[in-house]
Amino acid sequence: MKNIKVVAAVIREGNRIFSTQRGYGEFKGGWEFPGGKVEPHETPQQALRREIMEELDTEIRVGNYIDTIEYDYPNFHLSMDCFWCEVIKGDLVLKEAEDAKWLTKEQLASVNWLPADITIIPKISKEL
């Protein structure tokens, strides 16, 4: 089975977190934390800063590590490092996502999370 290494930004503003709705591919319409693949020469933090700039035209500060999610999808194994992040500069412009929402702790269950992303929700919920 193919292994895919990705990073996810849990962008926090006060008691809310930023989520995006996937605009393409097999999981189109599902909700996730923004991020993407780690390139061979990058640290997870560098990959996150690059991906968020590419996808959302926004500069972020990568904060504390939350957890690594290991999840088996039917066609690949996903390893996803999740980090708390905050916006430094930019307006979170949706370049690839279909939609986005700021969610409070009470709203976390209101979207249809992708299978890997939903596994980190309990940890995030505790911190909000």
MMTF fields as JSON, N, C-alpha, C and O atoms, coordinates in Angstrom:
{
  "mmtfVersion": "1.0.0",
  "mmtfProducer": "UNKNOWN",
  "numBonds": 511,
  "numAtoms": 512,
  "numGroups": 128,
  "numChains": 1,
  "numModels": 1,
  "chainsPerModel": [1],
  "groupsPerChain": [128],
  "chainIdList": ["A"],
  "bondAtomList": [4, 2, 8, 6, 12, 10, 16, 14, 20, 18, 24, 22, 28, 26, 32, 30, 36, 34, 40, 38, 44, 42, 48, 46, 52, 50, 56, 54, 60, 58, 64, 62, 68, 66, 72, 70, 76, 74, 80, 78, 84, 82, 88, 86, 92, 90, 96, 94, 100, 98, 104, 102, 108, 106, 112, 110, 116, 114, 120, 118, 124, 122, 128, 126, 132, 130, 136, 134, 140, 138, 144, 142, 148, 146, 152, 150, 156, 154, 160, 158, 164, 162, 168, 166, 172, 170, 176, 174, 180, 178, 184, 182, 188, 186, 192, 190, 196, 194, 200, 198, 204, 202, 208, 206, 212, 210, 216, 214, 220, 218, 224, 222, 228, 226, 232, 230, 236, 234, 240, 238, 244, 242, 248, 246, 252, 250, 256, 254, 260, 258, 264, 262, 268, 266, 272, 270, 276, 274, 280, 278, 284, 282, 288, 286, 292, 290, 296, 294, 300, 298, 304, 302, 308, 306, 312, 310, 316, 314, 320, 318, 324, 322, 328, 326, 332, 330, 336, 334, 340, 338, 344, 342, 348, 346, 352, 350, 356, 354, 360, 358, 364, 362, 368, 366, 372, 370, 376, 374, 380, 378, 384, 382, 388, 386, 392, 390, 396, 394, 400, 398, 404, 402, 408, 406, 412, 410, 416, 414, 420, 418, 424, 422, 428, 426, 432, 430, 436, 434, 440, 438, 444, 442, 448, 446, 452, 450, 456, 454, 460, 458, 464, 462, 468, 466, 472, 470, 476, 474, 480, 478, 484, 482, 488, 486, 492, 490, 496, 494, 500, 498, 504, 502, 508, 506],
  "bondOrderList": [1, 1, 1, 1, 1, 1, 1, 1, 1, 1, 1, 1, 1, 1, 1, 1, 1, 1, 1, 1, 1, 1, 1, 1, 1, 1, 1, 1, 1, 1, 1, 1, 1, 1, 1, 1, 1, 1, 1, 1, 1, 1, 1, 1, 1, 1, 1, 1, 1, 1, 1, 1, 1, 1, 1, 1, 1, 1, 1, 1, 1, 1, 1, 1, 1, 1, 1, 1, 1, 1, 1, 1, 1, 1, 1, 1, 1, 1, 1, 1, 1, 1, 1, 1, 1, 1, 1, 1, 1, 1, 1, 1, 1, 1, 1, 1, 1, 1, 1, 1, 1, 1, 1, 1, 1, 1, 1, 1, 1, 1, 1, 1, 1, 1, 1, 1, 1, 1, 1, 1, 1, 1, 1, 1, 1, 1, 1],
  "groupList": [{"groupName": "MET", "atomNameList": ["N", "CA", "C", "O"], "elementList": ["N", "C", "C", "O"], "formalChargeList": [0, 0, 0, 0], "bondAtomList": [1, 0, 2, 1, 3, 2], "bondOrderList": [1, 1, 2], "singleLetterCode": "M", "chemCompType": "L-PEPTIDE LINKING"}, {"groupName": "LYS", "atomNameList": ["N", "CA", "C", "O"], "elementList": ["N", "C", "C", "O"], "formalChargeList": [0, 0, 0, 0], "bondAtomList": [1, 0, 2, 1, 3, 2], "bondOrderList": [1, 1, 2], "singleLetterCode": "K", "chemCompType": "L-PEPTIDE LINKING"}, {"groupName": "ASN", "atomNameList": ["N", "CA", "C", "O"], "elementList": ["N", "C", "C", "O"], "formalChargeList": [0, 0, 0, 0], "bondAtomList": [1, 0, 2, 1, 3, 2], "bondOrderList": [1, 1, 2], "singleLetterCode": "N", "chemCompType": "L-PEPTIDE LINKING"}, {"groupName": "ILE", "atomNameList": ["N", "CA", "C", "O"], "elementList": ["N", "C", "C", "O"], "formalChargeList": [0, 0, 0, 0], "bondAtomList": [1, 0, 2, 1, 3, 2], "bondOrderList": [1, 1, 2], "singleLetterCode": "I", "chemCompType": "L-PEPTIDE LINKING"}, {"groupName": "VAL", "atomNameList": ["N", "CA", "C", "O"], "elementList": ["N", "C", "C", "O"], "formalChargeList": [0, 0, 0, 0], "bondAtomList": [1, 0, 2, 1, 3, 2], "bondOrderList": [1, 1, 2], "singleLetterCode": "V", "chemCompType": "L-PEPTIDE LINKING"}, {"groupName": "ALA", "atomNameList": ["N", "CA", "C", "O"], "elementList": ["N", "C", "C", "O"], "formalChargeList": [0, 0, 0, 0], "bondAtomList": [1, 0, 2, 1, 3, 2], "bondOrderList": [1, 1, 2], "singleLetterCode": "A", "chemCompType": "L-PEPTIDE LINKING"}, {"groupName": "ARG", "atomNameList": ["N", "CA", "C", "O"], "elementList": ["N", "C", "C", "O"], "formalChargeList": [0, 0, 0, 0], "bondAtomList": [1, 0, 2, 1, 3, 2], "bondOrderList": [1, 1, 2], "singleLetterCode": "R", "chemCompType": "L-PEPTIDE LINKING"}, {"groupName": "GLU", "atomNameList": ["N", "CA", "C", "O"], "elementList": ["N", "C", "C", "O"], "formalChargeList": [0, 0, 0, 0], "bondAtomList": [1, 0, 2, 1, 3, 2], "bondOrderList": [1, 1, 2], "singleLetterCode": "E", "chemCompType": "L-PEPTIDE LINKING"}, {"groupName": "GLY", "atomNameList": ["N", "CA", "C", "O"], "elementList": ["N", "C", "C", "O"], "formalChargeList": [0, 0, 0, 0], "bondAtomList": [1, 0, 2, 1, 3, 2], "bondOrderList": [1, 1, 2], "singleLetterCode": "G", "chemCompType": "PEPTIDE LINKING"}, {"groupName": "PHE", "atomNameList": ["N", "CA", "C", "O"], "elementList": ["N", "C", "C", "O"], "formalChargeList": [0, 0, 0, 0], "bondAtomList": [1, 0, 2, 1, 3, 2], "bondOrderList": [1, 1, 2], "singleLetterCode": "F", "chemCompType": "L-PEPTIDE LINKING"}, {"groupName": "SER", "atomNameList": ["N", "CA", "C", "O"], "elementList": ["N", "C", "C", "O"], "formalChargeList": [0, 0, 0, 0], "bondAtomList": [1, 0, 2, 1, 3, 2], "bondOrderList": [1, 1, 2], "singleLetterCode": "S", "chemCompType": "L-PEPTIDE LINKING"}, {"groupName": "THR", "atomNameList": ["N", "CA", "C", "O"], "elementList": ["N", "C", "C", "O"], "formalChargeList": [0, 0, 0, 0], "bondAtomList": [1, 0, 2, 1, 3, 2], "bondOrderList": [1, 1, 2], "singleLetterCode": "T", "chemCompType": "L-PEPTIDE LINKING"}, {"groupName": "GLN", "atomNameList": ["N", "CA", "C", "O"], "elementList": ["N", "C", "C", "O"], "formalChargeList": [0, 0, 0, 0], "bondAtomList": [1, 0, 2, 1, 3, 2], "bondOrderList": [1, 1, 2], "singleLetterCode": "Q", "chemCompType": "L-PEPTIDE LINKING"}, {"groupName": "TYR", "atomNameList": ["N", "CA", "C", "O"], "elementList": ["N", "C", "C", "O"], "formalChargeList": [0, 0, 0, 0], "bondAtomList": [1, 0, 2, 1, 3, 2], "bondOrderList": [1, 1, 2], "singleLetterCode": "Y", "chemCompType": "L-PEPTIDE LINKING"}, {"groupName": "TRP", "atomNameList": ["N", "CA", "C", "O"], "elementList": ["N", "C", "C", "O"], "formalChargeList": [0, 0, 0, 0], "bondAtomList": [1, 0, 2, 1, 3, 2], "bondOrderList": [1, 1, 2], "singleLetterCode": "W", "chemCompType": "L-PEPTIDE LINKING"}, {"groupName": "PRO", "atomNameList": ["N", "CA", "C", "O"], "elementList": ["N", "C", "C", "O"], "formalChargeList": [0, 0, 0, 0], "bondAtomList": [1, 0, 2, 1, 3, 2], "bondOrderList": [1, 1, 2], "singleLetterCode": "P", "chemCompType": "L-PEPTIDE LINKING"}, {"groupName": "HIS", "atomNameList": ["N", "CA", "C", "O"], "elementList": ["N", "C", "C", "O"], "formalChargeList": [0, 0, 0, 0], "bondAtomList": [1, 0, 2, 1, 3, 2], "bondOrderList": [1, 1, 2], "singleLetterCode": "H", "chemCompType": "L-PEPTIDE LINKING"}, {"groupName": "LEU", "atomNameList": ["N", "CA", "C", "O"], "elementList": ["N", "C", "C", "O"], "formalChargeList": [0, 0, 0, 0], "bondAtomList": [1, 0, 2, 1, 3, 2], "bondOrderList": [1, 1, 2], "singleLetterCode": "L", "chemCompType": "L-PEPTIDE LINKING"}, {"groupName": "ASP", "atomNameList": ["N", "CA", "C", "O"], "elementList": ["N", "C", "C", "O"], "formalChargeList": [0, 0, 0, 0], "bondAtomList": [1, 0, 2, 1, 3, 2], "bondOrderList": [1, 1, 2], "singleLetterCode": "D", "chemCompType": "L-PEPTIDE LINKING"}, {"groupName": "CYS", "atomNameList": ["N", "CA", "C", "O"], "elementList": ["N", "C", "C", "O"], "formalChargeList": [0, 0, 0, 0], "bondAtomList": [1, 0, 2, 1, 3, 2], "bondOrderList": [1, 1, 2], "singleLetterCode": "C", "chemCompType": "L-PEPTIDE LINKING"}],
  "groupTypeList": [0, 1, 2, 3, 1, 4, 4, 5, 5, 4, 3, 6, 7, 8, 2, 6, 3, 9, 10, 11, 12, 6, 8, 13, 8, 7, 9, 1, 8, 8, 14, 7, 9, 15, 8, 8, 1, 4, 7, 15, 16, 7, 11, 15, 12, 12, 5, 17, 6, 6, 7, 3, 0, 7, 7, 17, 18, 11, 7, 3, 6, 4, 8, 2, 13, 3, 18, 11, 3, 7, 13, 18, 13, 15, 2, 9, 16, 17, 10, 0, 18, 19, 9, 14, 19, 7, 4, 3, 1, 8, 18, 17, 4, 17, 1, 7, 5, 7, 18, 5, 1, 14, 17, 11, 1, 7, 12, 17, 5, 10, 4, 2, 14, 17, 15, 5, 18, 3, 11, 3, 3, 15, 1, 3, 10, 1, 7, 17],
  "groupIdList": [1, 2, 3, 4, 5, 6, 7, 8, 9, 10, 11, 12, 13, 14, 15, 16, 17, 18, 19, 20, 21, 22, 23, 24, 25, 26, 27, 28, 29, 30, 31, 32, 33, 34, 35, 36, 37, 38, 39, 40, 41, 42, 43, 44, 45, 46, 47, 48, 49, 50, 51, 52, 53, 54, 55, 56, 57, 58, 59, 60, 61, 62, 63, 64, 65, 66, 67, 68, 69, 70, 71, 72, 73, 74, 75, 76, 77, 78, 79, 80, 81, 82, 83, 84, 85, 86, 87, 88, 89, 90, 91, 92, 93, 94, 95, 96, 97, 98, 99, 100, 101, 102, 103, 104, 105, 106, 107, 108, 109, 110, 111, 112, 113, 114, 115, 116, 117, 118, 119, 120, 121, 122, 123, 124, 125, 126, 127, 128],
  "secStructList": [7, 3, 3, 3, 3, 3, 3, 3, 3, 3, 3, 3, 3, 6, 6, 3, 3, 3, 3, 3, 3, 7, 7, 1, 1, 6, 6, 6, 6, 7, 3, 3, 7, 1, 3, 3, 3, 7, 7, 6, 6, 7, 7, 2, 2, 2, 2, 2, 2, 2, 2, 2, 2, 2, 2, 2, 1, 7, 3, 3, 3, 3, 3, 3, 3, 3, 3, 3, 3, 3, 3, 3, 7, 1, 1, 3, 3, 3, 3, 3, 3, 3, 3, 3, 3, 3, 3, 3, 3, 7, 7, 7, 7, 7, 1, 1, 7, 1, 3, 3, 3, 3, 3, 3, 4, 4, 4, 4, 4, 4, 1, 7, 5, 7, 2, 2, 2, 2, 6, 6, 2, 2, 2, 2, 2, 2, 2, 7],
  "xCoordList": [0.839, 0.0, 0.882, 1.895, 0.483, 1.24, 1.094, 0.002, 2.215, 2.211, 2.235, 3.049, 1.359, 1.347, 1.545, 0.804, 2.565, 2.913, 2.41, 2.831, 1.513, 0.963, 1.011, 1.27, 0.755, 0.665, -0.678, -1.218, -1.202, -2.479, -2.361, -1.779, -2.929, -2.93, -4.263, -5.309, -4.219, -5.413, -5.292, -4.728, -5.838, -5.708, -6.736, -7.941, -6.215, -7.056, -7.118, -6.118, -8.315, -8.514, -9.465, -10.664, -8.943, -9.768, -10.275, -9.493, -11.612, -12.187, -12.722, -13.564, -12.226, -12.694, -11.529, -10.39, -11.833, -10.833, -11.354, -12.56, -10.41, -10.72, -10.744, -9.803, -11.825, -11.933, -12.271, -12.906, -11.839, -12.114, -12.824, -12.649, -13.632, -14.35, -13.612, -13.346, -13.284, -12.495, -13.235, -14.404, -12.538, -13.172, -12.887, -13.311, -12.177, -11.772, -11.506, -11.386, -11.418, -10.948, -11.995, -13.174, -11.498, -12.329, -13.132, -14.249, -12.559, -13.204, -13.83, -14.019, -14.149, -14.775, -16.002, -16.822, -16.113, -17.265, -17.038, -17.782, -16.004, -15.692, -14.927, -14.249, -15.035, -14.358, -13.046, -12.925, -12.063, -10.718, -9.998, -10.464, -8.843, -7.955, -7.026, -6.519, -6.79, -5.944, -4.511, -4.029, -3.848, -2.466, -2.141, -2.724, -1.216, -0.853, 0.385, 0.847, 0.908, 2.052, 3.345, 3.574, 4.18, 5.507, 6.469, 6.555, 7.193, 8.199, 9.449, 9.693, 10.25, 11.426, 12.4, 13.012, 12.555, 13.55, 12.973, 13.68, 11.703, 11.038, 10.839, 10.729, 10.797, 10.314, 8.785, 8.255, 8.076, 6.614, 6.173, 5.206, 6.88, 6.528, 6.709, 5.867, 7.805, 8.027, 6.941, 6.438, 6.586, 5.549, 4.218, 3.504, 3.892, 2.631, 2.595, 1.601, 3.682, 3.729, 3.572, 2.843, 4.25, 4.165, 2.757, 2.187, 2.201, 0.871, -0.211, -1.073, -0.169, -1.194, -1.04, -2.034, 0.19, 0.397, -0.169, -0.828, 0.088, -0.398, -1.927, -2.562, -2.509, -3.951, -4.816, -5.948, -4.284, -5.115, -4.532, -5.11, -3.381, -2.74, -2.557, -2.768, -2.161, -2.065, -0.776, -0.375, -0.139, 1.067, 0.651, -0.095, 1.144, 0.795, 2.033, 3.155, 1.794, 2.809, 2.433, 1.308, 3.379, 3.135, 3.505, 4.639, 2.535, 2.733, 3.0, 3.71, 2.43, 2.684, 2.117, 1.064, 2.852, 2.437, 1.255, 1.279, 0.224, -0.938, -0.818, -0.84, -0.689, -0.649, -0.365, -0.457, -0.02, 0.092, -1.032, -1.166, -1.826, -2.928, -2.417, -1.857, -2.613, -2.298, -3.633, -4.393, -3.925, -5.245, -5.125, -4.452, -5.781, -5.78, -7.023, -8.129, -6.826, -7.878, -7.828, -6.859, -8.848, -8.839, -7.6, -7.115, -7.079, -5.979, -4.62, -3.623, -4.566, -3.284, -3.345, -4.418, -2.146, -2.034, -1.642, -0.675, -2.402, -2.131, -1.473, -1.94, -0.381, 0.268, 0.219, 0.858, -0.543, -0.808, -0.381, -0.968, 0.663, 1.117, 0.244, 0.122, -0.364, -1.26, -0.615, -0.038, -0.721, -0.123, -1.13, -1.935, -1.074, -1.81, -1.147, 0.081, -1.936, -1.394, -2.216, -3.355, -1.606, -2.358, -1.978, -0.868, -2.921, -2.701, -1.784, -2.015, -0.732, 0.14, -0.332, -0.512, -0.532, -0.891, -1.677, -1.282, -2.786, -3.576, -5.034, -5.411, -5.847, -7.297, -7.888, -9.097, -7.081, -7.564, -8.423, -9.603, -7.813, -8.473, -8.555, -7.541, -9.746, -9.925, -9.507, -10.257, -8.308, -7.815, -8.167, -8.329, -8.291, -8.58, -9.84, -10.53, -10.141, -11.293, -12.601, -12.655, -13.651, -14.988, -15.637, -16.36, -15.377, -15.984, -15.089, -14.166, -15.369, -14.62, -15.528, -16.471, -15.228, -16.004, -15.088, -14.139, -15.388, -14.807, -15.761, -16.949, -15.266, -16.106, -15.728, -14.548, -16.739, -16.505, -16.531, -16.866, -16.177, -16.195, -17.57, -17.663, -18.628, -19.99, -20.357, -21.257, -19.672, -19.99, -19.129, -19.34, -18.165, -17.235, -17.933, -17.461, -19.041, -19.756, -20.731, -21.425, -20.792, -21.789, -21.358, -22.161, -20.112, -19.648, -19.275, -19.018, -19.252, -18.936, -17.423, -16.933, -16.692, -15.229, -14.787, -15.476, -13.635, -13.017, -12.605, -12.343, -12.548, -12.286, -11.023, -11.055, -9.923, -8.696, -8.827, -8.425, -9.386, -9.475, -10.348, -10.047, -11.424, -12.338, -11.658, -12.082, -10.615, -9.966, -9.208, -8.918, -8.879, -8.155, -9.131, -8.718, -10.412, -11.398, -11.473, -11.53, -11.475, -11.531, -10.381, -10.596, -9.169, -8.01, -8.164, -7.869, -8.634, -8.824, -9.928, -9.803, -10.984, -12.136, -11.744, -12.255, -10.83, -10.371, -9.664, -9.719, -8.991, -8.197, -9.011, -8.598, -10.164, -10.96, -11.753, -12.466],
  "yCoordList": [-1.187, 0.0, 1.248, 1.31, 2.223, 3.465, 4.295, 4.413, 4.869, 5.762, 7.208, 7.571, 8.031, 9.452, 10.241, 10.069, 11.115, 11.929, 13.345, 14.01, 13.804, 15.146, 15.89, 15.309, 17.182, 18.038, 18.764, 19.041, 19.064, 19.77, 20.926, 20.795, 22.068, 23.269, 23.397, 23.519, 23.37, 23.667, 25.154, 25.526, 25.987, 27.441, 27.912, 27.705, 28.544, 28.943, 30.46, 31.158, 30.947, 32.365, 32.411, 32.176, 32.706, 32.683, 31.28, 30.341, 31.142, 29.822, 29.152, 28.257, 29.592, 29.011, 28.42, 28.871, 27.392, 26.837, 26.911, 26.94, 26.94, 27.102, 25.737, 24.953, 25.464, 24.207, 24.517, 25.528, 23.635, 23.84, 22.625, 21.495, 22.897, 21.827, 21.498, 22.38, 20.236, 19.779, 20.042, 19.686, 20.668, 21.068, 20.152, 20.445, 19.048, 18.198, 16.777, 16.522, 15.863, 14.503, 13.599, 13.932, 12.449, 11.386, 11.833, 11.366, 12.731, 13.149, 14.542, 15.213, 14.969, 16.281, 16.434, 15.523, 17.592, 17.869, 17.566, 18.045, 16.764, 16.462, 17.616, 18.371, 17.751, 18.834, 18.337, 17.191, 19.239, 18.87, 20.092, 21.225, 19.828, 20.912, 21.169, 20.221, 22.446, 22.73, 22.274, 22.205, 21.968, 21.496, 20.759, 21.039, 19.818, 19.069, 18.228, 18.009, 17.762, 16.838, 17.541, 18.708, 16.775, 17.252, 16.87, 15.7, 17.853, 17.59, 17.013, 17.241, 16.253, 15.57, 16.472, 16.016, 17.729, 18.613, 19.465, 20.315, 19.254, 20.136, 19.511, 18.293, 20.374, 19.954, 20.059, 20.736, 19.409, 19.556, 21.022, 21.438, 21.786, 23.194, 23.988, 24.82, 23.735, 24.422, 24.048, 24.901, 22.774, 22.302, 22.992, 23.391, 23.129, 23.783, 25.232, 25.694, 25.952, 27.368, 27.493, 28.365, 26.628, 26.665, 26.315, 27.021, 25.228, 24.785, 25.83, 26.078, 26.438, 27.428, 28.68, 29.314, 29.035, 30.161, 29.811, 30.64, 28.582, 28.158, 28.045, 28.503, 27.439, 27.151, 28.312, 28.469, 29.133, 30.16, 31.562, 32.503, 31.713, 33.013, 33.725, 34.932, 32.945, 33.465, 32.969, 31.817, 33.878, 33.531, 33.115, 33.824, 31.958, 31.469, 31.294, 31.165, 31.295, 30.899, 29.484, 29.236, 28.566, 27.184, 27.05, 27.315, 26.637, 26.522, 25.098, 24.351, 24.731, 23.429, 22.272, 22.371, 21.186, 19.917, 19.374, 19.39, 18.895, 18.311, 16.793, 16.19, 16.177, 14.717, 14.306, 15.119, 13.04, 12.456, 11.437, 10.513, 11.626, 10.712, 9.676, 10.025, 8.419, 7.327, 6.738, 6.259, 6.77, 6.322, 5.537, 5.968, 4.39, 3.57, 3.843, 3.444, 4.529, 4.673, 3.422, 2.668, 3.177, 1.952, 1.795, 0.678, 2.91, 2.818, 3.289, 3.168, 3.827, 4.338, 4.491, 4.518, 4.592, 4.875, 6.34, 6.799, 7.072, 8.485, 8.669, 8.143, 9.423, 9.834, 11.357, 12.015, 11.919, 13.358, 14.002, 13.746, 14.854, 15.621, 16.864, 17.634, 17.063, 18.195, 19.194, 18.809, 20.473, 21.539, 22.659, 22.973, 23.262, 24.504, 25.595, 25.664, 26.451, 27.537, 28.797, 28.747, 29.935, 31.184, 32.025, 31.927, 32.856, 33.715, 34.862, 35.523, 35.096, 36.253, 37.366, 38.513, 36.988, 37.982, 37.306, 36.252, 37.916, 37.376, 37.206, 37.374, 36.868, 36.807, 35.426, 35.312, 34.379, 33.017, 32.932, 32.585, 33.253, 33.212, 31.757, 31.059, 31.302, 29.907, 29.728, 30.079, 29.179, 28.947, 27.553, 27.355, 26.577, 25.2, 24.661, 23.818, 25.136, 24.611, 25.149, 26.225, 24.365, 24.732, 25.724, 26.625, 25.553, 26.385, 26.346, 25.536, 27.221, 27.24, 27.763, 28.512, 27.357, 27.821, 27.957, 27.192, 28.945, 29.029, 28.295, 28.615, 27.32, 26.5, 26.663, 26.651, 26.814, 26.797, 25.335, 24.44, 25.111, 23.759, 23.11, 21.933, 23.891, 23.365, 23.034, 22.23, 23.643, 23.444, 22.373, 22.065, 21.801, 20.85, 19.66, 19.142, 19.23, 18.063, 18.441, 17.574, 19.737, 20.199, 20.0, 20.206, 19.604, 19.37, 17.901, 17.188, 17.467, 16.076, 15.948, 16.074, 15.698, 15.603, 14.392, 13.373, 14.516, 13.362, 12.369, 12.769, 11.07, 10.037, 10.246, 10.024, 10.666, 10.872, 12.105, 12.082, 13.179, 14.447, 14.331, 14.942, 13.553, 13.473, 12.851, 13.088, 12.063, 11.397, 12.365, 12.024, 13.57, 14.551, 15.488, 16.233, 15.45, 16.366, 16.299, 17.352, 15.117, 15.099, 15.866, 16.569, 15.734, 16.455, 17.959, 18.729, 18.375, 19.807, 20.357, 21.443, 19.608, 20.014, 20.301, 21.236, 19.485, 19.669, 21.01, 21.612, 21.47, 22.712, 23.979, 25.065, 23.843, 25.05, 25.554, 26.551],
  "zCoordList": [0.0, 0.0, 0.0, 0.696, -0.782, -0.893, 0.385, 0.941, 0.841, 1.993, 1.527, 0.678, 2.067, 1.729, 3.017, 3.985, 3.016, 4.187, 3.955, 3.009, 4.816, 4.681, 6.007, 7.061, 5.926, 7.108, 7.069, 5.998, 8.245, 8.336, 9.317, 10.394, 8.92, 9.749, 10.46, 9.822, 11.774, 12.557, 12.907, 13.936, 12.022, 12.153, 13.182, 13.038, 14.211, 15.341, 15.458, 15.292, 15.747, 16.041, 17.232, 17.082, 18.39, 19.599, 19.863, 20.008, 19.924, 20.204, 18.94, 19.014, 17.775, 16.517, 15.732, 15.854, 14.914, 14.011, 12.582, 12.339, 11.643, 10.224, 9.542, 9.666, 8.826, 8.079, 6.63, 6.33, 5.734, 4.311, 3.73, 4.185, 2.707, 2.024, 0.741, -0.076, 0.568, -0.571, -1.883, -2.034, -2.821, -4.072, -5.25, -6.368, -5.026, -6.152, -5.672, -4.474, -6.624, -6.344, -5.704, -5.591, -5.296, -4.749, -3.52, -3.297, -2.736, -1.489, -1.586, -0.572, -2.802, -3.052, -2.154, -2.043, -1.521, -0.665, 0.799, 1.655, 1.104, 2.502, 3.136, 2.44, 4.443, 5.176, 5.76, 6.195, 5.756, 6.209, 6.748, 6.625, 7.351, 7.746, 6.571, 5.972, 6.224, 5.062, 5.285, 6.415, 4.186, 4.24, 2.97, 1.922, 3.045, 1.849, 2.052, 3.172, 0.924, 0.955, 1.346, 1.031, 2.047, 2.425, 1.305, 0.931, 0.77, -0.27, 0.393, 1.578, -0.39, 0.185, 0.956, 1.921, 0.556, 1.181, 2.316, 2.858, 2.685, 3.641, 5.013, 5.152, 6.024, 7.338, 7.279, 6.399, 8.19, 8.201, 8.32, 7.682, 9.129, 9.312, 8.018, 7.679, 7.294, 6.014, 5.014, 4.282, 4.988, 4.071, 4.365, 3.446, 5.638, 6.015, 5.579, 5.018, 5.838, 5.434, 3.925, 3.451, 3.157, 1.691, 1.212, 0.379, 1.738, 1.305, 1.592, 0.749, 2.774, 3.127, 2.263, 1.908, 1.926, 1.01, -0.373, -1.001, -0.849, -2.171, -2.208, -3.157, -1.181, -1.191, -0.726, -1.184, 0.19, 0.819, 0.742, 1.285, 0.064, -0.104, 1.244, 1.364, 2.246, 3.604, 4.256, 4.09, 5.004, 5.75, 7.163, 7.839, 7.593, 8.933, 9.808, 9.318, 11.103, 12.079, 12.505, 12.939, 12.378, 12.786, 14.256, 14.655, 15.046, 16.48, 16.916, 16.243, 18.04, 18.653, 17.84, 17.21, 17.884, 17.285, 18.087, 19.317, 17.393, 18.078, 18.123, 19.196, 16.937, 16.868, 15.429, 14.51, 15.244, 13.903, 13.757, 14.56, 12.725, 12.433, 11.434, 10.395, 11.757, 10.823, 10.403, 11.244, 9.098, 8.648, 7.346, 6.41, 7.296, 6.082, 5.251, 5.615, 4.128, 3.129, 2.258, 2.338, 1.423, 0.608, -0.279, -0.464, -0.833, -1.803, -1.299, -2.01, -0.076, 0.431, 1.949, 2.551, 2.553, 3.983, 4.134, 3.526, 4.953, 5.184, 6.541, 7.551, 6.55, 7.786, 7.807, 6.986, 8.752, 8.749, 10.062, 11.113, 9.985, 11.146, 11.267, 10.314, 12.435, 12.658, 13.624, 14.641, 13.289, 14.086, 14.312, 13.435, 15.51, 15.743, 14.923, 14.868, 14.282, 13.467, 13.689, 14.153, 13.341, 13.372, 12.17, 11.647, 11.74, 10.587, 10.997, 12.009, 10.194, 10.384, 9.45, 9.859, 8.163, 7.155, 6.039, 5.54, 5.654, 4.554, 4.937, 6.097, 3.944, 4.138, 3.894, 3.695, 3.902, 3.688, 2.418, 2.475, 1.283, -0.02, -0.484, -0.514, -0.843, -1.265, -2.719, -3.629, -2.94, -4.3, -4.796, -6.0, -3.89, -4.28, -3.616, -4.189, -2.426, -1.676, -2.237, -2.832, -2.029, -2.482, -1.522, -1.946, -0.229, 0.791, 2.029, 2.113, 2.978, 4.234, 5.331, 5.076, 6.548, 7.707, 8.908, 9.075, 9.742, 11.079, 11.999, 12.039, 12.736, 13.602, 15.069, 15.422, 15.916, 17.355, 17.81, 17.035, 19.056, 19.623, 19.412, 19.065, 19.626, 19.503, 18.052, 17.809, 17.101, 15.678, 15.009, 13.836, 15.727, 15.115, 14.464, 13.452, 15.032, 14.492, 13.376, 12.846, 13.011, 12.032, 10.584, 9.673, 10.353, 8.983, 8.804, 9.774, 7.557, 7.225, 7.019, 5.897, 8.102, 8.059, 7.241, 7.202, 6.593, 5.94, 7.034, 8.168, 6.691, 7.717, 8.556, 9.767, 7.948, 8.735, 9.621, 10.784, 9.074, 9.808, 11.056, 12.083, 10.973, 12.12, 13.343, 14.474, 13.125, 14.256, 15.163, 16.31, 14.675, 15.501, 16.241, 17.13, 15.877, 16.448, 17.988, 18.623, 18.607, 20.08, 20.746, 21.733, 20.213, 20.786, 20.62, 21.535, 19.436, 19.173, 20.07, 20.635, 20.188, 20.99, 22.443, 23.059, 22.981, 24.365, 24.555, 25.627, 23.481, 23.579, 23.356, 23.761, 22.713, 22.387, 23.571, 23.457]
}
